[in-house]
Amino acid sequence: MTAERKKFTITAYREKTGAKAPQRLLDLRKSQLDIYSKITKSLGGGPKTVPEITDATGIPSRSVLWYLMTYLKYNLILPTGKTEEGYYRYALKKKEAVG
């Protein structure tokens, strides 16, 4: 996610409410961007399971799973198979060339 996307989120709040975004919302958005960055950086090295991402990022596994399911819903990642233990491996979806 980019600063442009962050600005859009905060701008949308301001336009909808007519008020400056509360610090709580700004902090939440910053936290979400930080988690997104850590998870995508971890996946940048290749497909990983939830426990592997947890180990690499320090983010609790329940949060990693929640974010991965969100990314899956929005088509940002895809499952690439299962381990012998039954864990799914997830990879970043390759961006398609436009033009």
C-alpha positions as CSV (number, residue, x, y, z in Angstrom):
1,M,0.0,0.0,0.0
2,T,1.2,3.5,-0.8
3,A,1.1,6.9,0.9
4,E,-1.4,7.7,-1.9
5,R,-3.7,4.9,-0.7
6,K,-3.4,6.1,2.9
7,K,-4.2,9.6,1.9
8,F,-7.3,8.4,0.0
9,T,-8.5,6.5,3.1
10,I,-8.0,9.5,5.4
11,T,-9.4,11.9,2.7
12,A,-12.5,9.8,2.3
13,Y,-13.1,9.9,6.1
14,R,-12.7,13.7,6.1
15,E,-15.1,14.1,3.1
16,K,-17.7,11.8,4.7
17,T,-17.6,13.3,8.2
18,G,-16.4,16.8,7.5
19,A,-13.9,16.4,10.3
20,K,-10.2,15.7,10.6
21,A,-9.5,12.0,11.1
22,P,-9.0,11.1,14.7
23,Q,-5.6,10.0,15.8
24,R,-6.9,6.6,16.6
25,L,-7.8,6.1,12.9
26,L,-4.4,7.5,11.8
27,D,-2.6,5.1,14.1
28,L,-4.8,2.1,13.0
29,R,-4.0,2.9,9.3
30,K,-0.3,3.2,10.1
31,S,-0.4,-0.2,11.9
32,Q,-2.2,-1.9,9.0
33,L,0.4,-0.5,6.5
34,D,3.2,-1.7,8.7
35,I,1.7,-5.2,8.9
36,Y,1.1,-5.3,5.1
37,S,4.7,-4.3,4.5
38,K,6.1,-7.0,6.8
39,I,3.9,-9.8,5.3
40,T,4.6,-8.8,1.7
41,K,8.3,-8.5,2.4
42,S,8.2,-12.0,4.0
43,L,6.4,-13.4,0.9
44,G,8.8,-11.6,-1.4
45,G,11.3,-14.4,-0.8
46,G,8.8,-17.1,-2.0
47,P,5.8,-18.9,-0.8
48,K,5.4,-19.3,3.0
49,T,3.0,-20.9,5.5
50,V,1.3,-18.9,8.4
51,P,3.9,-20.2,10.9
52,E,6.8,-19.3,8.6
53,I,5.4,-15.8,8.2
54,T,4.8,-15.5,11.9
55,D,8.4,-16.5,12.6
56,A,9.7,-14.0,10.0
57,T,7.6,-11.0,11.0
58,G,6.9,-11.5,14.7
59,I,3.2,-10.9,14.0
60,P,0.9,-13.3,15.9
61,S,-0.3,-16.2,13.8
62,R,-4.0,-15.3,14.2
63,S,-3.3,-11.9,12.8
64,V,-1.2,-13.2,10.0
65,L,-4.0,-15.6,9.1
66,W,-6.6,-12.8,9.2
67,Y,-4.5,-10.6,7.0
68,L,-3.8,-13.4,4.5
69,M,-7.5,-14.3,4.2
70,T,-8.2,-10.6,3.5
71,Y,-5.4,-10.5,0.9
72,L,-6.8,-13.7,-0.6
73,K,-10.3,-12.2,-0.8
74,Y,-8.9,-9.2,-2.7
75,N,-6.8,-11.3,-5.0
76,L,-3.4,-10.1,-3.8
77,I,-2.1,-13.6,-2.9
78,L,-2.8,-17.1,-3.8
79,P,-2.3,-20.5,-2.2
80,T,0.5,-22.5,-3.8
81,G,0.0,-25.9,-2.2
82,K,0.2,-27.7,1.1
83,T,3.1,-28.8,3.3
84,E,3.2,-32.4,4.7
85,E,1.8,-31.0,8.0
86,G,-1.2,-29.7,6.2
87,Y,-0.3,-26.0,6.2
88,Y,-1.1,-24.0,3.0
89,R,1.7,-22.0,1.5
90,Y,0.8,-18.5,0.2
91,A,2.6,-16.4,-2.5
92,L,2.2,-12.9,-3.7
93,K,0.2,-12.7,-6.9
94,K,2.3,-11.6,-9.8
95,K,1.3,-8.3,-11.3
96,E,0.1,-8.6,-14.8
97,A,1.7,-6.4,-17.4
98,V,-0.7,-3.7,-18.8
99,G,-0.5,-2.6,-22.4
